[in-house]
Amino acid sequence: MSKMKALRSEFLSDLASHVADELISCGVDPDTANEKALASADAFAERWQGLHLYVAKNIKKTTQETHKQIRDEFTGNNHKQLAITHKMHVRTIYKILKQQEKSYDIKSNYKL
């Protein structure tokens, strides 16, 4: 089996496994969940066969979580340390904190 074929097979198996886990967590019988998950993976493969698929990171969620973490870790004078910790440029840290400041100002003005 070629490396690419093995990866495709692994991808579909992983997809089926996650679908089955979600169905089971919703109370579906494990046998039925596995059957439906495999059917879903097969349908996915049939529908999208031949497509070169790139699965991007969930950038929006990751970005929001990182920005929240930066805001939570900010002490008032640790811009450089935050940049090192989060592998960002110091200007990016300032920008993230500035966005939060603007958001806070807007929310404060609505309360008046």
PyMOL commands that place a pseudoatom at each C-alpha (Angstrom):
pseudoatom trace, name=CA, resn=MET, resi=1, chain=A, elem=C, hetatm=0, pos=[0.000, 0.000, 0.000]
pseudoatom trace, name=CA, resn=SER, resi=2, chain=A, elem=C, hetatm=0, pos=[1.386, 3.407, -0.925]
pseudoatom trace, name=CA, resn=LYS, resi=3, chain=A, elem=C, hetatm=0, pos=[2.022, 5.997, 1.768]
pseudoatom trace, name=CA, resn=MET, resi=4, chain=A, elem=C, hetatm=0, pos=[-0.712, 8.268, 0.374]
pseudoatom trace, name=CA, resn=LYS, resi=5, chain=A, elem=C, hetatm=0, pos=[-3.233, 5.414, 0.260]
pseudoatom trace, name=CA, resn=ALA, resi=6, chain=A, elem=C, hetatm=0, pos=[-2.373, 4.532, 3.855]
pseudoatom trace, name=CA, resn=LEU, resi=7, chain=A, elem=C, hetatm=0, pos=[-2.880, 8.156, 4.921]
pseudoatom trace, name=CA, resn=ARG, resi=8, chain=A, elem=C, hetatm=0, pos=[-6.253, 8.304, 3.168]
pseudoatom trace, name=CA, resn=SER, resi=9, chain=A, elem=C, hetatm=0, pos=[-7.260, 5.086, 4.877]
pseudoatom trace, name=CA, resn=GLU, resi=10, chain=A, elem=C, hetatm=0, pos=[-6.052, 6.423, 8.232]
pseudoatom trace, name=CA, resn=PHE, resi=11, chain=A, elem=C, hetatm=0, pos=[-7.954, 9.683, 7.677]
pseudoatom trace, name=CA, resn=LEU, resi=12, chain=A, elem=C, hetatm=0, pos=[-11.240, 7.895, 6.964]
pseudoatom trace, name=CA, resn=SER, resi=13, chain=A, elem=C, hetatm=0, pos=[-10.739, 5.505, 9.902]
pseudoatom trace, name=CA, resn=ASP, resi=14, chain=A, elem=C, hetatm=0, pos=[-10.042, 8.431, 12.190]
pseudoatom trace, name=CA, resn=LEU, resi=15, chain=A, elem=C, hetatm=0, pos=[-13.098, 10.264, 10.880]
pseudoatom trace, name=CA, resn=ALA, resi=16, chain=A, elem=C, hetatm=0, pos=[-15.286, 7.201, 11.513]
pseudoatom trace, name=CA, resn=SER, resi=17, chain=A, elem=C, hetatm=0, pos=[-13.836, 6.804, 15.001]
pseudoatom trace, name=CA, resn=HIS, resi=18, chain=A, elem=C, hetatm=0, pos=[-14.604, 10.418, 15.953]
pseudoatom trace, name=CA, resn=VAL, resi=19, chain=A, elem=C, hetatm=0, pos=[-18.128, 10.234, 14.541]
pseudoatom trace, name=CA, resn=ALA, resi=20, chain=A, elem=C, hetatm=0, pos=[-18.769, 6.997, 16.453]
pseudoatom trace, name=CA, resn=ASP, resi=21, chain=A, elem=C, hetatm=0, pos=[-17.465, 8.540, 19.689]
pseudoatom trace, name=CA, resn=GLU, resi=22, chain=A, elem=C, hetatm=0, pos=[-19.753, 11.554, 19.264]
pseudoatom trace, name=CA, resn=LEU, resi=23, chain=A, elem=C, hetatm=0, pos=[-22.771, 9.355, 18.550]
pseudoatom trace, name=CA, resn=ILE, resi=24, chain=A, elem=C, hetatm=0, pos=[-22.031, 7.165, 21.566]
pseudoatom trace, name=CA, resn=SER, resi=25, chain=A, elem=C, hetatm=0, pos=[-21.695, 10.265, 23.771]
pseudoatom trace, name=CA, resn=CYS, resi=26, chain=A, elem=C, hetatm=0, pos=[-25.197, 11.248, 22.592]
pseudoatom trace, name=CA, resn=GLY, resi=27, chain=A, elem=C, hetatm=0, pos=[-26.594, 7.931, 23.776]
pseudoatom trace, name=CA, resn=VAL, resi=28, chain=A, elem=C, hetatm=0, pos=[-26.571, 5.949, 20.534]
pseudoatom trace, name=CA, resn=ASP, resi=29, chain=A, elem=C, hetatm=0, pos=[-25.944, 2.225, 20.911]
pseudoatom trace, name=CA, resn=PRO, resi=30, chain=A, elem=C, hetatm=0, pos=[-22.202, 1.545, 20.252]
pseudoatom trace, name=CA, resn=ASP, resi=31, chain=A, elem=C, hetatm=0, pos=[-22.877, -0.996, 17.489]
pseudoatom trace, name=CA, resn=THR, resi=32, chain=A, elem=C, hetatm=0, pos=[-25.269, 1.365, 15.720]
pseudoatom trace, name=CA, resn=ALA, resi=33, chain=A, elem=C, hetatm=0, pos=[-22.869, 4.282, 16.243]
pseudoatom trace, name=CA, resn=ASN, resi=34, chain=A, elem=C, hetatm=0, pos=[-19.966, 2.374, 14.680]
pseudoatom trace, name=CA, resn=GLU, resi=35, chain=A, elem=C, hetatm=0, pos=[-22.138, 1.256, 11.759]
pseudoatom trace, name=CA, resn=LYS, resi=36, chain=A, elem=C, hetatm=0, pos=[-23.375, 4.804, 11.080]
pseudoatom trace, name=CA, resn=ALA, resi=37, chain=A, elem=C, hetatm=0, pos=[-19.884, 6.255, 11.501]
pseudoatom trace, name=CA, resn=LEU, resi=38, chain=A, elem=C, hetatm=0, pos=[-18.419, 3.859, 8.941]
pseudoatom trace, name=CA, resn=ALA, resi=39, chain=A, elem=C, hetatm=0, pos=[-21.305, 4.633, 6.581]
pseudoatom trace, name=CA, resn=SER, resi=40, chain=A, elem=C, hetatm=0, pos=[-20.605, 8.359, 7.019]
pseudoatom trace, name=CA, resn=ALA, resi=41, chain=A, elem=C, hetatm=0, pos=[-16.893, 7.904, 6.279]
pseudoatom trace, name=CA, resn=ASP, resi=42, chain=A, elem=C, hetatm=0, pos=[-17.746, 5.827, 3.197]
pseudoatom trace, name=CA, resn=ALA, resi=43, chain=A, elem=C, hetatm=0, pos=[-20.213, 8.472, 1.999]
pseudoatom trace, name=CA, resn=PHE, resi=44, chain=A, elem=C, hetatm=0, pos=[-17.612, 11.181, 2.594]
pseudoatom trace, name=CA, resn=ALA, resi=45, chain=A, elem=C, hetatm=0, pos=[-15.040, 9.226, 0.583]
pseudoatom trace, name=CA, resn=GLU, resi=46, chain=A, elem=C, hetatm=0, pos=[-17.525, 8.576, -2.224]
pseudoatom trace, name=CA, resn=ARG, resi=47, chain=A, elem=C, hetatm=0, pos=[-18.636, 12.208, -2.398]
pseudoatom trace, name=CA, resn=TRP, resi=48, chain=A, elem=C, hetatm=0, pos=[-15.180, 13.756, -2.252]
pseudoatom trace, name=CA, resn=GLN, resi=49, chain=A, elem=C, hetatm=0, pos=[-13.028, 11.095, -3.922]
pseudoatom trace, name=CA, resn=GLY, resi=50, chain=A, elem=C, hetatm=0, pos=[-10.228, 12.494, -6.027]
pseudoatom trace, name=CA, resn=LEU, resi=51, chain=A, elem=C, hetatm=0, pos=[-10.286, 15.832, -4.251]
pseudoatom trace, name=CA, resn=HIS, resi=52, chain=A, elem=C, hetatm=0, pos=[-6.966, 17.044, -2.903]
pseudoatom trace, name=CA, resn=LEU, resi=53, chain=A, elem=C, hetatm=0, pos=[-8.065, 17.958, 0.566]
pseudoatom trace, name=CA, resn=TYR, resi=54, chain=A, elem=C, hetatm=0, pos=[-6.234, 20.324, 2.879]
pseudoatom trace, name=CA, resn=VAL, resi=55, chain=A, elem=C, hetatm=0, pos=[-7.567, 20.509, 6.409]
pseudoatom trace, name=CA, resn=ALA, resi=56, chain=A, elem=C, hetatm=0, pos=[-6.564, 23.809, 7.940]
pseudoatom trace, name=CA, resn=LYS, resi=57, chain=A, elem=C, hetatm=0, pos=[-6.074, 24.339, 11.624]
pseudoatom trace, name=CA, resn=ASN, resi=58, chain=A, elem=C, hetatm=0, pos=[-9.030, 25.802, 13.410]
pseudoatom trace, name=CA, resn=ILE, resi=59, chain=A, elem=C, hetatm=0, pos=[-7.308, 29.155, 13.260]
pseudoatom trace, name=CA, resn=LYS, resi=60, chain=A, elem=C, hetatm=0, pos=[-10.145, 31.304, 14.527]
pseudoatom trace, name=CA, resn=LYS, resi=61, chain=A, elem=C, hetatm=0, pos=[-10.662, 29.216, 17.662]
pseudoatom trace, name=CA, resn=THR, resi=62, chain=A, elem=C, hetatm=0, pos=[-6.923, 28.880, 18.254]
pseudoatom trace, name=CA, resn=THR, resi=63, chain=A, elem=C, hetatm=0, pos=[-6.418, 32.612, 17.748]
pseudoatom trace, name=CA, resn=GLN, resi=64, chain=A, elem=C, hetatm=0, pos=[-9.226, 33.527, 20.133]
pseudoatom trace, name=CA, resn=GLU, resi=65, chain=A, elem=C, hetatm=0, pos=[-7.864, 31.172, 22.790]
pseudoatom trace, name=CA, resn=THR, resi=66, chain=A, elem=C, hetatm=0, pos=[-4.335, 32.531, 22.371]
pseudoatom trace, name=CA, resn=HIS, resi=67, chain=A, elem=C, hetatm=0, pos=[-5.527, 36.150, 22.564]
pseudoatom trace, name=CA, resn=LYS, resi=68, chain=A, elem=C, hetatm=0, pos=[-7.498, 35.386, 25.717]
pseudoatom trace, name=CA, resn=GLN, resi=69, chain=A, elem=C, hetatm=0, pos=[-4.488, 33.686, 27.253]
pseudoatom trace, name=CA, resn=ILE, resi=70, chain=A, elem=C, hetatm=0, pos=[-2.297, 36.703, 26.403]
pseudoatom trace, name=CA, resn=ARG, resi=71, chain=A, elem=C, hetatm=0, pos=[-4.819, 39.087, 27.966]
pseudoatom trace, name=CA, resn=ASP, resi=72, chain=A, elem=C, hetatm=0, pos=[-5.047, 36.895, 31.078]
pseudoatom trace, name=CA, resn=GLU, resi=73, chain=A, elem=C, hetatm=0, pos=[-1.246, 36.699, 31.417]
pseudoatom trace, name=CA, resn=PHE, resi=74, chain=A, elem=C, hetatm=0, pos=[-0.679, 40.417, 30.843]
pseudoatom trace, name=CA, resn=THR, resi=75, chain=A, elem=C, hetatm=0, pos=[0.613, 42.163, 33.971]
pseudoatom trace, name=CA, resn=GLY, resi=76, chain=A, elem=C, hetatm=0, pos=[1.058, 45.649, 32.566]
pseudoatom trace, name=CA, resn=ASN, resi=77, chain=A, elem=C, hetatm=0, pos=[4.725, 45.473, 31.655]
pseudoatom trace, name=CA, resn=ASN, resi=78, chain=A, elem=C, hetatm=0, pos=[5.442, 41.980, 30.334]
pseudoatom trace, name=CA, resn=HIS, resi=79, chain=A, elem=C, hetatm=0, pos=[4.977, 42.552, 26.583]
pseudoatom trace, name=CA, resn=LYS, resi=80, chain=A, elem=C, hetatm=0, pos=[8.382, 41.117, 25.690]
pseudoatom trace, name=CA, resn=GLN, resi=81, chain=A, elem=C, hetatm=0, pos=[7.902, 37.989, 27.822]
pseudoatom trace, name=CA, resn=LEU, resi=82, chain=A, elem=C, hetatm=0, pos=[4.474, 37.376, 26.283]
pseudoatom trace, name=CA, resn=ALA, resi=83, chain=A, elem=C, hetatm=0, pos=[5.991, 37.701, 22.808]
pseudoatom trace, name=CA, resn=ILE, resi=84, chain=A, elem=C, hetatm=0, pos=[8.628, 35.099, 23.653]
pseudoatom trace, name=CA, resn=THR, resi=85, chain=A, elem=C, hetatm=0, pos=[6.151, 32.749, 25.342]
pseudoatom trace, name=CA, resn=HIS, resi=86, chain=A, elem=C, hetatm=0, pos=[3.645, 32.880, 22.478]
pseudoatom trace, name=CA, resn=LYS, resi=87, chain=A, elem=C, hetatm=0, pos=[6.273, 33.061, 19.699]
pseudoatom trace, name=CA, resn=MET, resi=88, chain=A, elem=C, hetatm=0, pos=[5.004, 36.385, 18.400]
pseudoatom trace, name=CA, resn=HIS, resi=89, chain=A, elem=C, hetatm=0, pos=[6.481, 39.769, 17.683]
pseudoatom trace, name=CA, resn=VAL, resi=90, chain=A, elem=C, hetatm=0, pos=[6.189, 42.334, 20.477]
pseudoatom trace, name=CA, resn=ARG, resi=91, chain=A, elem=C, hetatm=0, pos=[4.153, 44.569, 18.121]
pseudoatom trace, name=CA, resn=THR, resi=92, chain=A, elem=C, hetatm=0, pos=[1.622, 41.754, 17.758]
pseudoatom trace, name=CA, resn=ILE, resi=93, chain=A, elem=C, hetatm=0, pos=[1.250, 41.562, 21.540]
pseudoatom trace, name=CA, resn=TYR, resi=94, chain=A, elem=C, hetatm=0, pos=[0.644, 45.323, 21.668]
pseudoatom trace, name=CA, resn=LYS, resi=95, chain=A, elem=C, hetatm=0, pos=[-1.940, 44.976, 18.884]
pseudoatom trace, name=CA, resn=ILE, resi=96, chain=A, elem=C, hetatm=0, pos=[-3.810, 42.180, 20.697]
pseudoatom trace, name=CA, resn=LEU, resi=97, chain=A, elem=C, hetatm=0, pos=[-3.894, 44.164, 23.926]
pseudoatom trace, name=CA, resn=LYS, resi=98, chain=A, elem=C, hetatm=0, pos=[-4.952, 47.320, 22.054]
pseudoatom trace, name=CA, resn=GLN, resi=99, chain=A, elem=C, hetatm=0, pos=[-7.888, 45.426, 20.495]
pseudoatom trace, name=CA, resn=GLN, resi=100, chain=A, elem=C, hetatm=0, pos=[-9.017, 44.362, 23.943]
pseudoatom trace, name=CA, resn=GLU, resi=101, chain=A, elem=C, hetatm=0, pos=[-8.675, 47.928, 25.201]
pseudoatom trace, name=CA, resn=LYS, resi=102, chain=A, elem=C, hetatm=0, pos=[-10.892, 49.180, 22.346]
pseudoatom trace, name=CA, resn=SER, resi=103, chain=A, elem=C, hetatm=0, pos=[-13.425, 46.446, 23.061]
pseudoatom trace, name=CA, resn=TYR, resi=104, chain=A, elem=C, hetatm=0, pos=[-13.478, 47.403, 26.738]
pseudoatom trace, name=CA, resn=ASP, resi=105, chain=A, elem=C, hetatm=0, pos=[-13.918, 51.104, 25.888]
pseudoatom trace, name=CA, resn=ILE, resi=106, chain=A, elem=C, hetatm=0, pos=[-16.872, 50.316, 23.603]
pseudoatom trace, name=CA, resn=LYS, resi=107, chain=A, elem=C, hetatm=0, pos=[-18.541, 48.150, 26.255]
pseudoatom trace, name=CA, resn=SER, resi=108, chain=A, elem=C, hetatm=0, pos=[-17.953, 50.836, 28.914]
pseudoatom trace, name=CA, resn=ASN, resi=109, chain=A, elem=C, hetatm=0, pos=[-19.544, 53.523, 26.723]
pseudoatom trace, name=CA, resn=TYR, resi=110, chain=A, elem=C, hetatm=0, pos=[-22.697, 51.440, 26.265]
pseudoatom trace, name=CA, resn=LYS, resi=111, chain=A, elem=C, hetatm=0, pos=[-23.137, 51.183, 30.025]
pseudoatom trace, name=CA, resn=LEU, resi=112, chain=A, elem=C, hetatm=0, pos=[-23.257, 54.960, 30.477]
for i in range(1, 112): cmd.bond("trace and resi %d" % i, "trace and resi %d" % (i + 1))
show_as sticks, trace
zoom trace
